[in-house]
Amino acid sequence: MSDNRDEKLETLLRSRRIEPASSDLTQRIILKAQRTSQIKTPPFWQSVRDLFGEFHLPKPAYVLASALVLGVVIGFSAPQETHLAVDDSGVSIQGFLSADEALL
């Protein structure tokens, strides 16, 4: 059955009317190319702006979620205890997360 469809498609493609290109087509292409301005190297800051424009996050919820995830990652990667000589009795921000202390 697919052979029959292939043959029908081939027949339709061969029977379609193909218009010949106009005789001045090459001249029109050359004239159009001469009128268009050539690509110039953009300034550095324009390149940077375009680069960051490619990586924008489309929805504010994604930006907020990314900021929160980044904050959590940075928070957990910070050292839990810092040995400062000023005050050792201070409570660490991550102290409530340690396993040896009970919350209740």
C-alpha positions as CSV (number, residue, x, y, z in Angstrom):
1,M,0.0,0.0,0.0
2,S,2.9,2.4,0.7
3,D,4.3,1.6,-2.7
4,N,1.1,2.8,-4.2
5,R,1.2,6.0,-2.3
6,D,4.9,6.5,-3.3
7,E,3.9,6.1,-6.9
8,K,1.1,8.5,-6.6
9,L,3.3,11.1,-5.0
10,E,6.0,10.6,-7.7
11,T,3.3,11.1,-10.3
12,L,2.0,14.2,-8.7
13,L,5.4,15.7,-8.3
14,R,6.3,15.0,-12.0
15,S,3.0,16.5,-13.2
16,R,3.2,19.8,-11.4
17,R,3.9,22.9,-13.4
18,I,7.3,24.5,-12.9
19,E,7.6,28.1,-13.9
20,P,10.9,29.0,-15.5
21,A,13.0,31.7,-13.8
22,S,12.8,35.2,-15.3
23,S,15.7,36.2,-17.5
24,D,16.7,39.1,-15.3
25,L,16.7,37.1,-12.0
26,T,20.5,37.2,-11.7
27,Q,20.6,40.9,-12.3
28,R,17.9,41.5,-9.6
29,I,19.8,39.4,-7.1
30,I,23.0,41.4,-7.7
31,L,21.2,44.8,-7.4
32,K,19.5,43.7,-4.2
33,A,22.7,42.5,-2.7
34,Q,24.4,45.8,-3.6
35,R,21.7,47.8,-1.8
36,T,21.8,45.9,1.4
37,S,24.3,47.0,4.0
38,Q,27.1,44.6,4.9
39,I,27.4,43.1,8.3
40,K,29.5,45.2,10.6
41,T,31.2,44.1,13.8
42,P,29.1,45.3,16.7
43,P,30.7,47.1,19.6
44,F,31.8,45.1,22.6
45,W,28.9,46.1,24.9
46,Q,26.4,45.4,22.2
47,S,27.8,41.9,21.9
48,V,27.6,41.4,25.7
49,R,24.0,42.7,25.8
50,D,23.1,40.3,23.0
51,L,24.8,37.4,24.7
52,F,22.9,38.0,28.0
53,G,19.7,38.5,25.9
54,E,20.0,34.9,24.7
55,F,20.1,33.6,28.2
56,H,17.1,35.4,29.7
57,L,14.6,33.5,31.8
58,P,11.2,34.0,30.3
59,K,9.1,34.0,33.5
60,P,9.6,35.8,36.8
61,A,8.8,32.6,38.7
62,Y,11.8,30.9,37.1
63,V,14.0,33.8,38.2
64,L,12.8,33.7,41.7
65,A,13.1,29.9,41.9
66,S,16.7,30.1,40.5
67,A,17.6,32.8,43.1
68,L,16.2,30.7,45.9
69,V,18.0,27.5,44.8
70,L,21.2,29.5,44.4
71,G,20.8,30.9,47.9
72,V,20.2,27.5,49.4
73,V,23.3,26.1,47.6
74,I,25.4,28.9,48.8
75,G,24.0,28.6,52.3
76,F,24.8,25.0,52.6
77,S,28.2,25.4,51.1
78,A,29.2,27.9,53.7
79,P,31.2,26.5,56.6
80,Q,29.0,25.6,59.6
81,E,31.2,26.8,62.3
82,T,33.7,29.7,62.1
83,H,36.3,30.0,64.8
84,L,36.2,33.7,65.6
85,A,37.9,34.9,68.7
86,V,35.3,37.5,69.3
87,D,32.3,35.5,70.4
88,D,32.1,31.7,70.5
89,S,28.8,31.6,72.3
90,G,26.9,32.9,69.2
91,V,24.4,30.6,67.5
92,S,25.2,29.5,64.0
93,I,22.5,30.0,61.4
94,Q,22.7,26.4,60.4
95,G,22.8,25.2,64.0
96,F,19.1,24.1,64.0
97,L,19.9,21.7,61.1
98,S,22.6,19.6,62.9
99,A,21.7,16.1,63.8
100,D,22.8,16.2,67.5
101,E,20.2,18.8,68.5
102,A,16.5,18.1,68.9
103,L,14.0,20.7,67.7
104,L,11.4,19.8,70.3
